[in-house]
Amino acid sequence: MIAIANEQIGKSKLCKFEPAFHSYPVKHFLISVTVIVLLSTFGGYFLSRLILNGTNIFSRQRTEALLVIQQSLDDAEITLGRQTQEWKDMLLRIKNKERFANHQKAFINDSADVQYALLQAKTTMQNINWDTKEIDQLIIEHKTLLSRYILAQSILKPKKMQSANEVDSQVIGVDRNLQKHLATAKANVEFQIKNQVNGALSVIGNRDLLAGVLGISLWFMALIGFGFAYFGVYGFRG
């Protein structure tokens, strides 16, 4: 009798508990949905920022590298022009030993600076895995040009002004091809910089769209998960 009474009491308590267990206030449900929406929105935003920050870092590094290459080619082009002028000034000062030596030294220094600028451009290209065939060709062309200058200078006779004219006639215009190829290389780099900047602007423009898509996706995923959890615990109510 006692066991039967206890069983009836237990059933009575369970019956009282079940309605309370199944009652889930609408207010709590709306609060849960609101939290999901907020978390999904902020989650999408910060996830998109994380993705875009990684993209922006790579884009910025590549753009900076391209600017270094451009500056190096500018330096090479300007210094090559100065090297050519020092050569002409050196020949014009053939009868003045001191001034001739000064221009000769400046010519050699400018030659070294051109090589340094081209090598700096090549190193930067290698850092971004860019093809260096074009810059390699420029380096070879400049070394060949320097060899022709040195060969011509070897027949120079300091005491004869006519000798200077003969030497200059052997190398006149030999730097034009190199100047032309340098200009082409610079144009290629400038084109790459323009594309890089346009690409970066496009990425920035799509940031809000990406954040929205990610936010909506996370919202639906969270809502579906919440729905499964809710009906799994509380069951379907007619």
C-alpha positions as CSV (number, residue, x, y, z in Angstrom):
1,M,0.0,0.0,0.0
2,I,2.8,2.4,0.9
3,A,4.6,1.6,-2.4
4,I,1.4,2.3,-4.4
5,A,0.9,5.5,-2.5
6,N,4.5,6.7,-3.2
7,E,4.1,5.8,-6.9
8,Q,0.9,7.8,-7.1
9,I,2.6,10.8,-5.4
10,G,5.5,10.5,-7.9
11,K,3.2,10.5,-10.8
12,S,1.3,13.5,-9.4
13,K,4.6,15.4,-9.1
14,L,5.7,14.5,-12.6
15,C,2.4,15.6,-14.0
16,K,2.8,19.0,-12.3
17,F,6.5,19.2,-13.5
18,E,5.9,18.4,-17.1
19,P,3.9,21.5,-18.0
20,A,6.4,23.7,-16.3
21,F,9.2,21.8,-18.1
22,H,7.5,22.2,-21.5
23,S,6.6,25.9,-20.9
24,Y,9.2,28.0,-22.6
25,P,8.3,31.8,-22.4
26,V,8.1,33.6,-25.7
27,K,10.2,36.4,-24.1
28,H,13.1,34.0,-23.5
29,F,12.8,32.7,-27.1
30,L,13.0,36.2,-28.5
31,I,16.0,37.1,-26.3
32,S,17.8,34.0,-27.5
33,V,17.1,34.9,-31.2
34,T,18.3,38.4,-30.6
35,V,21.5,37.2,-29.1
36,I,22.0,34.8,-32.0
37,V,21.5,37.7,-34.5
38,L,23.9,40.0,-32.7
39,L,26.6,37.3,-32.3
40,S,26.2,36.3,-35.9
41,T,26.4,39.9,-37.2
42,F,29.5,40.7,-35.1
43,G,31.0,37.3,-35.9
44,G,30.6,37.8,-39.6
45,Y,32.1,41.3,-39.4
46,F,35.2,40.2,-37.4
47,L,35.7,37.1,-39.4
48,S,35.5,39.1,-42.6
49,R,38.0,41.6,-41.1
50,L,40.3,38.7,-40.2
51,I,40.2,37.4,-43.8
52,L,40.6,40.8,-45.4
53,N,43.4,41.8,-43.0
54,G,45.4,38.8,-44.2
55,T,44.7,39.8,-47.8
56,N,45.5,43.4,-47.2
57,I,48.9,42.5,-45.6
58,F,49.9,40.5,-48.6
59,S,48.6,43.2,-51.0
60,R,50.4,45.9,-49.1
61,Q,53.7,44.0,-49.0
62,R,53.6,43.3,-52.7
63,T,52.7,47.0,-53.5
64,E,55.6,48.2,-51.3
65,A,58.0,45.8,-53.1
66,L,56.8,47.0,-56.5
67,L,57.4,50.6,-55.4
68,V,61.0,49.6,-54.3
69,I,61.5,48.1,-57.7
70,Q,60.2,51.2,-59.4
71,Q,62.5,53.4,-57.4
72,S,65.5,51.2,-58.1
73,L,64.8,51.4,-61.9
74,D,64.4,55.2,-61.6
75,D,67.8,55.4,-59.9
76,A,69.4,53.2,-62.5
77,E,67.9,55.3,-65.3
78,I,69.0,58.6,-63.8
79,T,72.5,57.3,-62.9
80,L,73.0,55.9,-66.3
81,G,72.3,59.3,-67.8
82,R,74.8,60.8,-65.4
83,Q,77.4,58.1,-66.3
84,T,77.1,59.0,-70.0
85,Q,77.5,62.7,-69.2
86,E,80.6,62.0,-67.1
87,W,82.1,60.1,-70.0
88,K,81.6,63.1,-72.3
89,D,83.0,65.5,-69.7
90,M,86.0,63.3,-69.2
91,L,86.8,63.4,-72.9
92,L,86.4,67.2,-73.0
93,R,88.9,67.6,-70.1
94,I,91.5,65.4,-71.8
95,K,94.2,68.1,-71.5
96,N,93.5,68.9,-67.9
97,K,94.9,65.9,-65.9
98,E,93.2,66.7,-62.6
99,R,89.7,67.4,-64.0
100,F,90.0,64.4,-66.4
101,A,90.8,62.2,-63.3
102,N,87.8,63.6,-61.4
103,H,85.3,62.9,-64.2
104,Q,86.9,59.5,-64.8
105,K,86.4,58.6,-61.1
106,A,82.8,59.9,-61.2
107,F,82.1,57.8,-64.4
108,I,83.3,54.7,-62.6
109,N,81.3,55.4,-59.5
110,D,78.2,56.0,-61.5
111,S,78.7,52.7,-63.3
112,A,78.9,50.9,-59.9
113,D,75.7,52.8,-58.8
114,V,73.8,51.6,-61.9
115,Q,74.7,48.0,-61.1
116,Y,73.8,48.4,-57.5
117,A,70.3,49.8,-58.4
118,L,69.7,47.0,-60.9
119,L,70.8,44.3,-58.4
120,Q,68.5,45.9,-55.7
121,A,65.6,45.7,-58.1
122,K,66.4,42.1,-58.8
123,T,66.6,41.1,-55.1
124,T,63.2,42.7,-54.5
125,M,61.7,40.9,-57.4
126,Q,63.0,37.6,-56.0
127,N,61.4,38.4,-52.7
128,I,58.0,38.4,-54.3
129,N,58.7,35.5,-56.6
130,W,58.7,37.7,-59.7
131,D,60.4,36.7,-62.9
132,T,63.9,38.3,-63.1
133,K,64.7,37.6,-66.8
134,E,64.1,41.2,-67.8
135,I,66.3,42.7,-65.0
136,D,69.0,40.1,-65.7
137,Q,69.1,41.2,-69.2
138,L,69.5,44.8,-68.1
139,I,72.4,43.9,-65.9
140,I,74.1,42.1,-68.7
141,E,73.5,45.0,-71.1
142,H,75.0,47.5,-68.7
143,K,78.1,45.4,-68.1
144,T,78.5,45.1,-71.8
145,L,78.2,48.9,-72.2
146,L,80.8,49.5,-69.5
147,S,83.2,47.1,-71.3
148,R,82.8,49.1,-74.5
149,Y,83.5,52.3,-72.7
150,I,86.7,50.8,-71.2
151,L,87.8,49.4,-74.5
152,A,87.4,52.7,-76.2
153,Q,89.2,54.6,-73.4
154,S,92.2,52.2,-73.8
155,I,93.1,53.9,-77.2
156,L,92.8,57.4,-75.7
157,K,95.9,59.6,-76.1
158,P,95.7,62.4,-73.5
159,K,97.9,64.8,-75.3
160,K,95.8,64.7,-78.5
161,M,92.3,66.3,-78.6
162,Q,91.5,64.6,-81.8
163,S,92.0,61.3,-80.0
164,A,89.1,62.1,-77.7
165,N,86.8,62.6,-80.7
166,E,87.9,59.3,-82.2
167,V,87.2,57.5,-78.9
168,D,83.8,59.1,-78.5
169,S,82.8,58.2,-82.0
170,Q,83.2,54.5,-81.1
171,V,80.7,54.6,-78.3
172,I,78.3,57.3,-79.3
173,G,74.7,56.2,-78.9
174,V,75.7,52.8,-77.4
175,D,73.6,53.6,-74.2
176,R,70.4,54.1,-76.2
177,N,69.2,50.5,-76.2
178,L,69.8,50.2,-72.5
179,Q,67.9,53.4,-71.9
180,K,65.0,52.1,-74.0
181,H,64.9,48.8,-72.2
182,L,65.0,50.5,-68.8
183,A,62.0,52.6,-69.8
184,T,60.2,49.4,-70.9
185,A,60.9,47.7,-67.6
186,K,59.7,50.8,-65.7
187,A,56.5,50.8,-67.7
188,N,55.9,47.2,-66.8
189,V,56.4,47.8,-63.1
190,E,54.1,50.9,-63.2
191,F,51.4,48.7,-64.9
192,Q,51.8,46.1,-62.1
193,I,51.5,48.8,-59.4
194,K,48.3,50.2,-61.0
195,N,46.8,46.7,-61.1
196,Q,47.8,46.0,-57.5
197,V,46.2,49.3,-56.3
198,N,43.0,48.6,-58.2
199,G,42.9,45.1,-56.8
200,A,43.3,46.5,-53.3
201,L,40.5,49.0,-53.8
202,S,38.2,46.2,-55.1
203,V,38.9,44.1,-52.0
204,I,38.1,47.0,-49.7
205,G,34.9,47.7,-51.6
206,N,33.8,44.1,-51.1
207,R,34.5,44.1,-47.3
208,D,30.9,45.0,-46.3
209,L,29.4,42.5,-48.7
210,L,31.6,39.8,-47.3
211,A,30.7,40.7,-43.7
212,G,27.0,40.6,-44.6
213,V,27.2,37.2,-46.3
214,L,29.2,35.7,-43.4
215,G,26.9,37.3,-40.9
216,I,23.8,35.9,-42.5
217,S,25.4,32.4,-42.9
218,L,26.4,32.3,-39.3
219,W,23.0,33.5,-38.3
220,F,21.2,30.7,-40.2
221,M,23.7,28.1,-38.8
222,A,23.2,29.3,-35.2
223,L,19.4,29.5,-35.7
224,I,19.2,26.0,-37.1
225,G,21.4,24.7,-34.2
226,F,19.2,26.5,-31.7
227,G,16.1,25.0,-33.3
228,F,17.5,21.4,-33.1
229,A,18.5,22.0,-29.5
230,Y,15.2,23.5,-28.5
231,F,13.0,20.8,-30.1
232,G,15.3,18.1,-28.9
233,V,14.8,19.1,-25.3
234,Y,11.2,20.4,-25.3
235,G,9.8,18.4,-28.2
236,F,7.2,19.5,-30.7
237,R,4.1,21.0,-29.3
238,G,0.8,21.0,-31.2
